């Protein structure tokens, strides 16, 4: 929402993967960094065989564990070492085996790689939503994989049926 005071989340779209009474966890999907997948794979001593993937930017995934890679991808028949599968059709893998599969051209069909993630303690996200800090919308994987980074926020808001310019930082409570 326009009222978001935390610069780490201002104008971001977070793809939520887990929301339980104990915690919430997601990945920012609209903050590309200057690091490309090709450069990331070089840093981990792997060669990315699919040239098209190499130019894809790595995203800032959130302020938690920024030294770790998180691969948001479509679900597949392949099981990786450390994968969180969401109810909404996507998975998040943190184990190196998904990178190895990507390097060999046998990885997930759609991927977005991020450094870091966004996390909230019990009740924290609910409190922020009540304070009008976040706008929520049903997840749509096409926003992650088919829409350019700069347009992902507007595309997510359009899923609610209105234009983002109609948003206000003020909340009304009855």
C-alpha positions as CSV (number, residue, x, y, z in Angstrom):
1,X,0.0,0.0,0.0
2,X,1.1,3.6,-0.5
3,X,1.4,3.9,3.3
4,X,4.1,1.4,3.6
5,X,6.8,3.1,5.7
6,X,9.5,0.3,5.5
7,X,11.7,1.1,2.5
8,X,12.6,-2.6,2.2
9,X,8.9,-3.2,1.2
10,X,7.8,0.0,-0.4
11,X,6.1,-0.7,-3.8
12,X,6.9,-4.4,-3.5
13,X,4.8,-7.5,-4.4
14,X,5.4,-10.4,-2.1
15,X,4.5,-13.9,-3.3
16,X,3.3,-15.6,-0.1
17,X,4.3,-19.3,0.2
18,X,3.4,-20.0,3.8
19,X,1.0,-18.4,6.3
20,X,0.4,-20.2,9.5
21,X,-0.6,-19.1,13.0
22,X,3.2,-19.3,13.9
23,X,4.7,-17.4,10.9
24,X,4.4,-16.1,7.4
25,X,7.0,-16.4,4.6
26,X,7.2,-15.1,1.0
27,X,9.5,-13.8,-1.6
28,X,9.5,-10.3,-3.2
29,X,9.0,-10.7,-6.9
30,X,9.4,-7.2,-8.3
31,X,12.8,-6.0,-7.2
32,X,15.4,-7.2,-9.8
33,X,19.1,-6.7,-8.8
34,X,22.0,-6.1,-11.1
35,X,23.1,-9.7,-10.7
36,X,22.0,-12.1,-13.6
37,X,21.5,-15.8,-13.4
38,X,24.6,-16.3,-15.6
39,X,26.8,-14.4,-13.0
40,X,25.1,-16.2,-10.1
41,X,25.9,-19.6,-11.7
42,X,29.5,-18.5,-12.3
43,X,29.8,-17.7,-8.5
44,X,28.7,-21.2,-7.6
45,X,31.0,-22.8,-10.2
46,X,28.3,-23.9,-12.5
47,X,27.7,-23.2,-16.2
48,X,24.1,-22.4,-17.2
49,X,23.4,-24.3,-20.4
50,X,20.2,-22.4,-21.3
51,X,21.4,-19.0,-22.6
52,X,17.9,-17.4,-22.3
53,X,17.9,-18.0,-18.5
54,X,21.3,-16.4,-18.2
55,X,20.1,-12.9,-18.8
56,X,17.3,-13.2,-16.2
57,X,18.0,-11.0,-13.2
58,X,18.2,-12.3,-9.7
59,X,15.7,-10.6,-7.4
60,X,15.9,-9.1,-4.0
61,X,13.6,-11.6,-2.2
62,X,13.5,-9.8,1.1
63,X,15.6,-8.8,4.1
64,X,15.9,-12.2,5.7
65,X,18.9,-14.6,4.8
66,X,20.1,-12.3,1.9
67,X,23.1,-14.5,1.4
68,X,20.9,-17.5,0.5
69,X,19.3,-18.3,-2.9
70,X,15.6,-19.1,-3.2
71,X,14.2,-20.5,-6.4
72,X,10.5,-19.9,-6.9
73,X,9.3,-22.3,-9.6
74,X,6.4,-24.1,-11.0
75,X,5.7,-27.5,-9.5
76,X,7.1,-30.5,-11.4
77,X,7.4,-34.2,-11.0
78,X,11.0,-33.8,-9.9
79,X,11.6,-33.6,-6.1
80,X,14.4,-31.4,-4.8
81,X,16.2,-31.7,-1.5
82,X,14.6,-28.7,0.2
83,X,11.3,-27.6,-1.3
84,X,8.3,-25.8,0.2
85,X,5.2,-26.4,-1.9
86,X,2.5,-23.8,-1.7
87,X,-1.2,-24.4,-2.2
88,X,-1.3,-22.0,-5.1
89,X,0.7,-24.0,-7.6
90,X,4.3,-22.8,-7.0
91,X,7.2,-24.2,-5.0
92,X,10.2,-22.6,-3.4
93,X,13.4,-24.6,-3.4
94,X,16.6,-23.7,-1.4
95,X,18.7,-26.7,-2.1
96,X,21.5,-26.6,-4.7
97,X,20.1,-29.6,-6.6
98,X,17.5,-27.3,-8.3
99,X,20.4,-25.1,-9.6
100,X,22.2,-28.2,-10.9
101,X,19.1,-29.2,-12.7
102,X,18.7,-25.7,-14.2
103,X,22.4,-25.7,-15.2
104,X,21.9,-29.0,-17.1
105,X,18.6,-27.8,-18.8
106,X,16.4,-30.2,-16.9
107,X,15.1,-27.9,-14.2
108,X,11.7,-26.4,-13.7
109,X,10.1,-24.8,-16.7
110,X,9.4,-21.4,-15.0
111,X,11.8,-20.0,-12.4
112,X,12.5,-16.8,-10.6
113,X,15.7,-16.7,-8.4
114,X,15.9,-14.4,-5.4
115,X,18.4,-13.7,-2.7
116,X,16.7,-13.5,0.7
117,X,13.1,-13.8,1.7
118,X,10.4,-11.9,3.6
119,X,9.3,-13.3,7.0
120,X,7.0,-12.4,9.8
121,X,6.5,-13.7,13.3
122,X,3.1,-14.9,14.7
123,X,0.5,-12.2,14.3
124,X,2.9,-9.6,12.8
125,X,1.6,-9.8,9.2
126,X,-2.0,-9.7,10.4
127,X,-1.2,-6.6,12.4
128,X,0.4,-4.9,9.4
129,X,-2.6,-5.8,7.2
130,X,-5.0,-4.3,9.8
131,X,-2.9,-1.1,9.8
132,X,-3.4,-0.8,6.0
133,X,0.2,-1.6,5.2
134,X,-0.5,-4.4,2.7
135,X,-3.1,-5.1,0.0
136,X,-3.9,-8.8,-0.5
137,X,-4.8,-10.5,-3.7
138,X,-5.2,-14.2,-4.7
139,X,-1.8,-15.4,-6.1
140,X,-1.5,-15.7,-9.8
141,X,1.7,-17.4,-11.1
142,X,1.5,-15.6,-14.4
143,X,2.3,-12.3,-12.6
144,X,5.6,-13.9,-11.5
145,X,6.6,-15.5,-14.8
146,X,4.8,-13.7,-17.6
147,X,4.9,-10.0,-16.5
148,X,8.0,-7.8,-16.6
149,X,9.3,-6.9,-13.1
150,X,8.4,-3.2,-13.4
151,X,4.7,-4.1,-14.1
152,X,4.2,-6.8,-11.5
153,X,2.8,-4.6,-8.8
154,X,0.2,-3.0,-11.2
155,X,-0.7,-6.4,-12.6
156,X,-1.3,-7.8,-9.1
157,X,-3.5,-4.9,-8.2
158,X,-5.4,-5.2,-11.5
159,X,-6.4,-8.7,-10.4
160,X,-8.6,-6.9,-7.8
161,X,-10.4,-5.1,-10.6
162,X,-9.1,-1.5,-10.2
163,X,-6.2,0.7,-11.2
164,X,-3.3,1.2,-8.7
165,X,-3.7,5.0,-9.0
166,X,-6.9,4.7,-7.1
167,X,-5.0,3.5,-3.9
168,X,-4.8,5.8,-0.9
169,X,-2.5,5.6,2.1
170,X,-5.5,6.4,4.3
171,X,-7.7,3.6,5.8
172,X,-11.3,3.9,6.8
173,X,-12.6,1.7,9.6
174,X,-16.3,1.4,10.4
